[in-house]
Amino acid sequence: MIRKYNKNRVKINNIHVEFSDNNLTNYAGIVPVSDFLLKKLGFAQHIKSGLFLQMGSNVTFQDYQIFSTIIYGYLCDYKRLSHFEEFSKDRIIQKLIGLKKHLDENTLGNRLEKFSFKTANQFSEICRRLGNIVHRQYSFSEDTTKIVDLDSTVKGVYGNQEGAQKGYNPKKRGQKSYHPLMAFLTSTKECVHSWFRPGDTYTGNGVAEFMKECRERFPKGDFKYLFRADSGFFGDGFLSEAERLNSIYLVKVKLKNLRDLLAKQQWEKIPGLANISYCEFYYQCNGWLNARKFVAIRTLKDVITEGYLFPHYIYEYQCFVTNLEEAPIEIYHLYKDRAECENWIEAVKNQIGAGATIVNHFWANDVLWQLGVLAYNLTIWMRYLCCRKSWRQEPNTFRNWFIRVAGRLVCHSRQYKLKLQKSYHYRKEWLMIYDKIACLQL
């Protein structure tokens, strides 16, 4: 008897599921990050010496354990206090920061509500110290100008949280929100400073004091800085402070009541660009002590002849106030490069989750924002110092291949080992970053 093989037959293997293994994690990549934060930057020591929340000596959880859990949670894409509670149940997280049991959501909320204006500034000072430690490892050329992009962003809320007010909100008009102010160092993509502000705060409010604090957070050295900002910062306060700091500035000018002034200027054609012309002039606005240099670019968009005795030209204007000496078209392109700053803000808010964790207390929200910004900077610092290829990636991309790695924690001969997949596709790149972090001398 001849047996015929059925080609259409499908072989299915049964996989039996059981919950029997221990000390597993989905976030093995948080181990190098923790080494960088706790061992290299000394985060726990800075918290103990620089933050005073008036907690009793018998507290179960130390401040650095609370804040490390939140930072790691942001990096692993958690954004709520209840998420951080579940995250703290991971055995790897508990082992990294010395937790004997998981953190309760109420414990997190109560600790955050201990913050006030004074202690929030203490935490901001700790972030400045951490940044200065990293900056000592930078090898910048003092011949090149360092660009600092200033911008504000809107973070809407759906409740009546303290400090949430109706203000400028282009996406959801009338929604209560917060209005953080941020400064990015373009050469590294890090957020060197930020303020968490109520939603009805105008963009340029307090910007002079903000710039003073920024200078204390920049890399040390005889560098020339260029402050670049949009029209929300156009005002004497910003410009005078930049001049006092002996810095360069490039600020877009509000076009309100400006078109008549531009129409009176003498425009010159740019060779090779038929529809684009430029002008330079000095002008003293109301309240200014001196006239400042203005550079304007106009682009011909349309010519209307119907209904007019002579051709009617439709222009699009771009005007800037600056103390740069470059050609107008170069100034125009230099300002256009500022658009990348929007991507960094999006990464801080949406990919890391800064501002997504909201409680009722304003200063608690301020610190939660700072923790989110610090989580963003951690990945920037770590990758800038250890792997420029991954430094160019967005936080989500880096998270998916470096942090979200399955592993199992085992203990043998009183030594802990984290076992990862032997055939992991990014094994070489992962180990390279891990080894370089271990070799850092900060």
C-alpha positions as CSV (number, residue, x, y, z in Angstrom):
1,M,0.0,0.0,0.0
2,I,1.5,3.4,-1.1
3,R,0.9,6.3,1.3
4,K,0.3,9.7,-0.4
5,Y,1.7,12.8,1.3
6,N,-0.9,15.5,1.7
7,K,0.8,18.8,0.6
8,N,-2.0,20.9,2.1
9,R,-1.4,19.6,5.6
10,V,-0.3,22.2,8.1
11,K,1.7,21.3,11.1
12,I,0.8,23.3,14.2
13,N,2.9,23.1,17.3
14,N,1.1,23.6,20.6
15,I,2.8,26.0,23.1
16,H,1.8,25.6,26.7
17,V,1.8,28.7,28.8
18,E,2.6,28.9,32.5
19,F,3.5,31.7,34.9
20,S,6.5,30.1,36.6
21,D,9.6,32.1,36.0
22,N,10.9,34.9,38.2
23,N,12.8,38.2,37.9
24,L,11.9,38.8,34.3
25,T,11.8,42.3,32.8
26,N,10.8,44.1,29.6
27,Y,13.2,46.9,30.2
28,A,16.7,45.5,30.5
29,G,18.1,48.7,28.9
30,I,17.3,50.7,32.0
31,V,20.3,49.2,33.7
32,P,22.9,51.2,31.7
33,V,20.7,54.3,32.2
34,S,20.6,53.7,35.9
35,D,24.4,53.3,36.0
36,F,24.8,56.6,34.2
37,L,22.4,58.5,36.5
38,L,23.3,57.0,39.9
39,K,26.9,55.9,39.6
40,K,28.4,58.4,37.1
41,L,26.3,61.5,37.8
42,G,25.7,60.8,41.5
43,F,22.0,61.6,41.4
44,A,21.3,60.1,44.9
45,Q,24.1,62.1,46.5
46,H,22.9,65.4,44.9
47,I,19.3,64.7,46.1
48,K,20.5,64.0,49.6
49,S,22.7,67.1,49.8
50,G,20.7,69.6,47.8
51,L,17.0,68.8,48.3
52,F,15.2,69.4,51.7
53,L,11.6,68.3,51.7
54,Q,11.4,68.2,55.6
55,M,10.7,64.4,55.6
56,G,11.1,62.4,58.8
57,S,14.0,60.1,59.4
58,N,11.7,57.1,59.5
59,V,10.4,57.4,56.0
60,T,10.3,54.1,54.1
61,F,11.4,55.5,50.7
62,Q,14.2,57.9,50.1
63,D,13.7,60.9,47.8
64,Y,16.1,59.7,45.2
65,Q,14.2,56.3,45.0
66,I,10.9,58.2,44.3
67,F,12.4,60.5,41.6
68,S,14.6,57.8,40.0
69,T,11.5,55.6,39.5
70,I,9.6,58.5,37.8
71,I,12.6,59.2,35.6
72,Y,12.9,55.6,34.6
73,G,9.2,55.4,34.1
74,Y,9.3,58.3,31.6
75,L,12.1,56.6,29.7
76,C,10.0,53.4,29.5
77,D,6.9,55.3,28.3
78,Y,4.9,55.5,31.5
79,K,3.1,58.8,32.1
80,R,0.8,58.4,35.2
81,L,1.4,58.0,38.9
82,S,-0.6,54.7,38.7
83,H,1.7,53.6,35.9
84,F,4.8,54.4,38.0
85,E,3.3,52.2,40.8
86,E,3.0,49.2,38.4
87,F,6.5,50.0,37.0
88,S,8.0,49.9,40.5
89,K,6.9,46.3,40.8
90,D,9.5,45.3,38.3
91,R,12.3,43.3,40.1
92,I,15.0,45.0,38.1
93,I,13.8,48.5,39.1
94,Q,13.6,47.5,42.7
95,K,17.1,46.0,42.6
96,L,18.6,49.1,40.9
97,I,17.4,51.7,43.4
98,G,17.1,49.5,46.5
99,L,13.4,49.2,46.9
100,K,12.2,46.5,49.3
101,K,8.7,46.8,47.9
102,H,6.9,48.6,45.2
103,L,5.9,52.3,45.5
104,D,2.3,53.1,46.1
105,E,0.5,55.7,44.0
106,N,-0.4,57.7,47.1
107,T,3.2,57.6,48.3
108,L,4.3,59.2,45.0
109,G,1.6,61.8,45.2
110,N,2.2,62.7,48.8
111,R,6.0,63.1,48.2
112,L,5.4,65.4,45.2
113,E,3.0,67.6,47.2
114,K,5.8,68.4,49.6
115,F,7.3,70.7,47.0
116,S,7.1,74.4,47.3
117,F,8.7,77.3,45.3
118,K,11.9,77.0,47.3
119,T,12.3,73.2,47.0
120,A,11.3,73.2,43.3
121,N,14.2,75.7,42.8
122,Q,16.4,73.4,44.8
123,F,15.6,70.5,42.4
124,S,16.3,72.8,39.4
125,E,19.7,73.6,40.9
126,I,20.4,69.9,41.1
127,C,19.6,69.5,37.4
128,R,22.0,72.4,36.7
129,R,24.8,70.6,38.6
130,L,24.1,67.3,36.7
131,G,24.4,69.2,33.4
132,N,27.6,70.9,34.4
133,I,29.1,67.5,35.2
134,V,28.3,66.3,31.7
135,H,29.5,69.5,30.1
136,R,33.0,69.0,31.4
137,Q,33.3,66.1,29.0
138,Y,32.4,68.2,25.9
139,S,35.2,69.1,23.6
140,F,33.8,72.2,21.8
141,S,35.9,74.4,19.6
142,E,35.9,78.0,21.0
143,D,36.1,79.4,17.5
144,T,32.5,78.4,16.6
145,T,29.4,80.2,17.9
146,K,27.0,78.2,20.0
147,I,23.4,78.6,19.2
148,V,20.7,78.6,21.8
149,D,17.1,78.3,20.7
150,L,14.4,79.7,23.0
151,D,10.8,78.7,22.6
152,S,7.6,78.2,24.6
153,T,5.1,75.4,24.4
154,V,1.5,74.8,25.4
155,K,0.5,71.8,27.6
156,G,-3.3,71.6,27.8
157,V,-5.1,70.0,30.8
158,Y,-8.6,68.7,31.3
159,G,-9.2,69.7,34.9
160,N,-8.9,72.7,37.3
161,Q,-5.3,72.1,38.4
162,E,-3.5,74.8,40.3
163,G,-1.9,77.3,37.9
164,A,-3.7,76.0,34.8
165,Q,-5.2,79.0,33.1
166,K,-6.8,80.0,29.7
167,G,-4.2,81.5,27.5
168,Y,-2.6,81.1,24.1
169,N,-3.6,77.7,22.8
170,P,-3.7,77.3,19.0
171,K,-5.0,73.7,19.0
172,K,-7.8,73.9,21.6
173,R,-8.8,77.5,22.1
174,G,-10.2,78.2,25.6
175,Q,-8.7,75.1,27.1
176,K,-6.8,75.6,30.4
177,S,-3.1,74.9,30.0
178,Y,0.4,75.5,31.2
179,H,3.0,77.4,29.2
180,P,6.5,76.1,29.8
181,L,9.5,78.1,28.5
182,M,12.5,76.1,27.2
183,A,16.1,76.7,25.9
184,F,17.9,74.2,23.8
185,L,21.6,74.0,23.0
186,T,21.6,73.1,19.3
187,S,25.0,71.5,19.2
188,T,23.9,68.8,21.6
189,K,20.1,68.9,21.4
190,E,19.8,69.1,25.2
191,C,17.4,71.3,27.0
192,V,19.7,73.4,29.1
193,H,17.0,75.2,31.0
194,S,13.2,75.3,31.4
195,W,10.5,77.1,33.4
196,F,7.1,75.7,34.1
197,R,4.6,78.5,34.0
198,P,0.8,79.1,34.2
199,G,-1.1,79.0,31.0
200,D,-1.9,82.8,30.9
201,T,1.8,83.8,31.0
202,Y,2.9,85.7,27.9
203,T,5.8,84.1,25.9
204,G,8.4,86.7,26.7
205,N,7.5,87.3,30.4
206,G,10.6,87.1,32.6
207,V,12.8,86.2,29.6
208,A,15.7,88.4,30.8
209,E,16.0,86.5,34.1
210,F,15.6,83.2,32.2
211,M,18.6,84.1,30.0
212,K,20.7,84.9,33.1
213,E,20.0,81.5,34.5
214,C,20.7,79.9,31.1
215,R,24.2,81.3,31.1
216,E,24.9,79.5,34.3
217,R,23.9,76.2,32.7
218,F,26.0,76.5,29.5
219,P,29.2,74.6,29.0
220,K,32.1,76.5,30.6
221,G,34.5,78.2,28.3
222,D,35.1,81.3,26.3
223,F,32.3,80.6,23.9
224,K,30.2,83.1,21.8
225,Y,26.5,82.4,22.1
226,L,23.7,83.2,19.6
227,F,20.2,83.4,21.1
228,R,17.6,82.6,18.5
229,A,13.9,83.1,19.1
230,D,10.6,83.7,17.4
231,S,8.4,86.9,17.5
232,G,7.1,86.1,21.0
233,F,10.4,87.2,22.4
234,F,10.6,90.4,20.4
235,G,11.0,93.1,23.0
236,D,13.6,95.3,24.7
237,G,13.9,93.0,27.7
238,F,15.2,90.1,25.7
239,L,17.4,92.2,23.4
240,S,18.9,94.3,26.2
241,E,19.8,91.2,28.2
242,A,21.5,89.6,25.2
243,E,23.5,92.8,24.7
244,R,24.4,92.9,28.4
245,L,25.7,89.3,28.2
246,N,27.8,90.3,25.1
247,S,25.9,87.7,23.1
248,I,24.5,87.6,19.5
249,Y,20.8,87.6,19.0
250,L,18.5,86.8,16.1
251,V,14.8,87.4,16.7
252,K,11.9,87.4,14.4
253,V,9.9,90.7,14.4
254,K,6.2,91.0,14.8
255,L,4.7,92.3,11.5
256,K,1.9,94.2,13.2
257,N,2.3,97.8,12.1
258,L,5.5,96.9,10.4
259,R,4.4,96.6,6.7
260,D,4.1,100.4,6.3
261,L,7.7,100.7,7.6
262,L,9.0,98.0,5.3
263,A,7.2,99.5,2.3
264,K,9.3,102.7,2.7
265,Q,12.6,100.9,2.6
266,Q,14.9,100.6,-0.4
267,W,14.9,97.0,-1.5
268,E,17.7,95.3,-3.4
269,K,17.6,92.2,-5.5
270,I,19.5,89.1,-4.6
271,P,21.5,87.8,-7.5
272,G,20.2,84.5,-8.8
273,L,16.9,84.8,-6.9
274,A,14.6,86.8,-9.1
275,N,11.6,86.9,-6.7
276,I,13.5,87.6,-3.5
277,S,14.8,91.0,-2.4
278,Y,16.2,92.4,0.9
279,C,16.7,95.5,2.9
280,E,18.7,96.6,6.0
281,F,17.8,99.5,8.2
282,Y,18.1,100.8,11.8
283,Y,15.0,101.6,13.8
284,Q,14.2,102.6,17.4
285,C,11.0,101.2,18.7
286,N,9.0,102.8,21.5
287,G,10.7,102.4,24.8
288,W,14.1,101.5,23.3
289,L,17.1,103.5,24.3
290,N,18.9,102.9,21.0
291,A,18.1,102.0,17.4
292,R,18.8,98.4,16.4
293,K,19.6,96.7,13.2
294,F,16.7,95.2,11.2
295,V,17.0,92.8,8.3
296,A,14.0,92.0,6.0
297,I,13.4,89.6,3.2
298,R,10.4,89.8,0.9
299,T,9.3,87.1,-1.5
300,L,7.1,87.9,-4.5
301,K,4.1,85.7,-4.3
302,D,1.7,87.0,-7.0
303,V,1.2,89.9,-9.5
304,I,-2.4,91.1,-9.9
305,T,-3.2,93.1,-13.0
306,E,-7.0,92.8,-13.2
307,G,-8.8,95.8,-11.6
308,Y,-5.6,97.8,-11.2
309,L,-4.2,100.6,-13.5
310,F,-0.7,99.3,-12.7
311,P,0.5,95.8,-11.7
312,H,-0.2,95.1,-8.0
313,Y,2.6,93.0,-6.3
314,I,1.8,90.7,-3.4
315,Y,4.8,90.1,-1.1
316,E,5.5,87.8,1.8
317,Y,7.7,89.5,4.4
318,Q,10.2,88.1,6.9
319,C,11.8,90.6,9.3
320,F,14.4,90.1,11.9
321,V,16.2,92.2,14.5
322,T,19.9,91.1,15.0
323,N,23.4,92.2,15.6
324,L,24.8,89.7,13.1
325,E,27.1,90.9,10.3
326,E,26.2,88.2,7.8
327,A,24.4,88.8,4.5
328,P,20.6,89.1,4.8
329,I,20.0,85.8,2.9
330,E,22.3,84.0,5.3
331,I,20.5,85.4,8.3
332,Y,17.2,84.3,6.8
333,H,18.5,80.7,6.3
334,L,20.1,80.7,9.8
335,Y,16.7,81.5,11.3
336,K,15.0,78.8,9.3
337,D,17.2,76.2,10.9
338,R,15.5,77.0,14.1
339,A,12.6,74.8,13.0
340,E,14.4,71.7,14.4
341,C,13.7,73.1,17.8
342,E,10.1,72.2,17.4
343,N,11.1,68.5,17.0
344,W,13.0,68.6,20.3
345,I,10.0,70.1,22.1
346,E,7.8,67.4,20.6
347,A,10.2,64.8,21.9
348,V,10.3,66.2,25.4
349,K,6.5,66.5,25.6
350,N,5.1,63.5,23.6
351,Q,7.9,60.9,23.4
352,I,9.3,61.3,26.9
353,G,6.0,62.5,28.4
354,A,7.1,65.7,30.3
355,G,3.9,67.5,31.4
356,A,1.7,64.4,30.9
357,T,1.8,63.5,34.6
358,I,-0.5,66.1,36.2
359,V,-1.6,66.5,39.8
360,N,-3.5,69.3,41.5
361,H,-0.5,71.0,43.1
362,F,1.4,73.5,40.9
363,W,4.9,72.9,42.3
364,A,4.4,69.2,42.1
365,N,3.6,69.6,38.4
366,D,6.7,71.9,38.1
367,V,8.9,69.1,39.5
368,L,7.2,66.4,37.3
369,W,8.0,68.6,34.3
370,Q,11.6,69.0,35.4
371,L,11.8,65.2,35.9
372,G,10.6,64.7,32.3
373,V,13.1,67.2,31.0
374,L,15.8,65.5,33.0
375,A,14.8,62.1,31.5
376,Y,15.1,63.6,28.0
377,N,18.5,65.0,28.8
378,L,19.7,61.8,30.3
379,T,19.3,60.0,26.9
380,I,20.8,63.0,25.1
381,W,23.9,63.1,27.4
382,M,24.4,59.4,27.4
383,R,24.2,59.0,23.7
384,Y,26.2,62.2,22.9
385,L,29.1,60.9,25.1
386,C,28.9,57.2,24.0
387,C,27.3,56.8,20.6
388,R,26.8,59.6,18.1
389,K,24.8,57.4,15.8
390,S,22.1,56.7,18.3
391,W,22.3,60.3,19.5
392,R,20.8,61.3,16.2
393,Q,17.8,59.0,16.8
394,E,14.5,60.2,18.3
395,P,13.8,59.1,21.9
396,N,11.1,56.6,20.8
397,T,13.6,54.9,18.4
398,F,16.2,54.7,21.0
399,R,13.7,53.4,23.5
400,N,12.5,50.6,21.2
401,W,15.9,49.0,20.6
402,F,17.9,49.9,23.7
403,I,15.6,50.1,26.7
404,R,12.8,47.7,25.7
405,V,14.9,44.6,25.8
406,A,13.7,41.4,27.5
407,G,16.0,40.0,30.3
408,R,16.1,37.8,33.3
409,L,17.8,38.6,36.6
410,V,19.6,35.6,38.1
411,C,21.7,35.3,41.3
412,H,24.6,32.9,41.4
413,S,27.4,32.9,44.0
414,R,26.0,36.1,45.5
415,Q,26.4,37.9,42.2
416,Y,23.5,39.2,40.2
417,K,23.5,38.8,36.4
418,L,21.0,40.1,33.9
419,K,20.7,37.6,31.0
420,L,19.6,39.0,27.6
421,Q,18.8,37.2,24.4
422,K,21.9,35.7,22.9
423,S,20.9,36.4,19.3
424,Y,19.6,40.0,19.9
425,H,19.9,41.9,16.7
426,Y,21.4,45.1,18.3
427,R,23.7,43.2,20.7
428,K,26.9,44.8,19.4
429,E,25.5,48.4,19.6
430,W,23.9,47.7,23.0
431,L,27.1,46.4,24.6
432,M,29.2,49.2,23.0
433,I,27.1,51.8,24.8
434,Y,27.0,49.8,28.1
435,D,30.8,49.4,28.0
436,K,31.4,53.1,27.3
437,I,29.2,54.2,30.2
438,A,31.2,51.9,32.5
439,C,34.4,53.6,31.3
440,L,33.2,57.2,31.7
441,Q,35.1,59.3,34.2
442,L,32.8,62.2,35.2
